[in-house]
Every structure is written in structure tokens, then in C-alpha cells.
Amino acid sequence: MQRKTITAQEAADYIGVHIDTIYTMVRQKQIPHVRVRRRILFNRETIDSWMAEQESRNYEEAI
């Protein structure tokens, strides 16, 4: 069974940014995440949807 959640480091690797960027985005509530006690977790499917939404927004702003 494959995990549905990924860690902050895995999320950083997945979207191609530094781990510090992920923590900054979490603090500023810019990326969807869930906290389980001290752990910050991300749903891979939610990250995919969020990235598609960001891409769409950037494209629309460019027009």
C-alpha cells in the first residue's frame, strides 16, 4: 500500500524547491498541508491539484 501523504522534504523534492521554501510557504499558508502534532504532511494528490491551479492562475495573469 502506497502512502497518501509525503513529508516536507519529499514535497520539496517533488515540486523542485528547497525545504526552506516549503517551510516558508507553510508558515504563510501558501501551500495546502496538514499538521499532525509537530509533523507537517502533504497529500500528493492535493499538491498536484494545487500546482495545476497555480499554473492556471499564472497563465491567466499573463494574458
C-alpha positions as CSV (number, residue, x, y, z in Angstrom):
1,M,0.0,0.0,0.0
2,Q,1.4,3.4,-1.0
3,R,1.3,6.3,1.4
4,K,-1.0,9.2,0.5
5,T,1.0,11.7,2.5
6,I,4.5,13.0,2.0
7,T,6.9,14.8,4.3
8,A,8.1,18.4,3.9
9,Q,11.4,17.1,2.4
10,E,9.6,14.8,0.0
11,A,7.2,17.7,-1.0
12,A,10.3,19.9,-1.6
13,D,11.9,17.2,-3.8
14,Y,8.6,16.6,-5.6
15,I,8.0,20.2,-6.7
16,G,11.6,21.1,-7.0
17,V,12.2,23.7,-4.3
18,H,14.4,23.9,-1.2
19,I,13.0,22.6,2.1
20,D,13.2,26.1,3.5
21,T,10.8,27.3,0.8
22,I,8.3,24.7,1.8
23,Y,8.5,25.7,5.5
24,T,8.1,29.4,4.5
25,M,5.1,28.6,2.4
26,V,3.6,26.5,5.2
27,R,4.1,29.4,7.7
28,Q,2.4,31.8,5.2
29,K,-0.4,29.3,4.5
30,Q,0.5,29.3,0.8
31,I,0.6,25.6,0.3
32,P,-2.0,23.0,1.4
33,H,-0.8,20.9,4.3
34,V,-1.9,19.2,7.5
35,R,-0.2,19.2,10.8
36,V,-0.1,16.1,13.0
37,R,1.4,17.3,16.2
38,R,4.8,18.6,15.1
39,R,4.9,16.9,11.7
40,I,3.9,18.7,8.6
41,L,2.4,16.4,5.9
42,F,1.2,16.9,2.4
43,N,-1.3,14.9,0.3
44,R,0.3,14.2,-3.0
45,E,-3.0,14.5,-4.9
46,T,-3.7,17.8,-3.2
47,I,-0.3,19.1,-4.2
48,D,-0.9,18.1,-7.8
49,S,-4.2,19.9,-7.8
50,W,-2.7,23.0,-6.1
51,M,0.1,23.1,-8.7
52,A,-2.3,22.9,-11.6
53,E,-4.3,25.7,-10.0
54,Q,-1.2,27.8,-9.6
55,E,-0.2,27.1,-13.2
56,S,-3.7,28.1,-14.5
57,R,-3.6,31.4,-12.4
58,N,-0.2,32.3,-13.8
59,Y,-1.3,31.6,-17.3
60,E,-4.4,33.7,-16.9
61,E,-2.4,36.6,-15.4
62,A,-0.1,36.6,-18.4
63,I,-2.9,37.1,-20.9
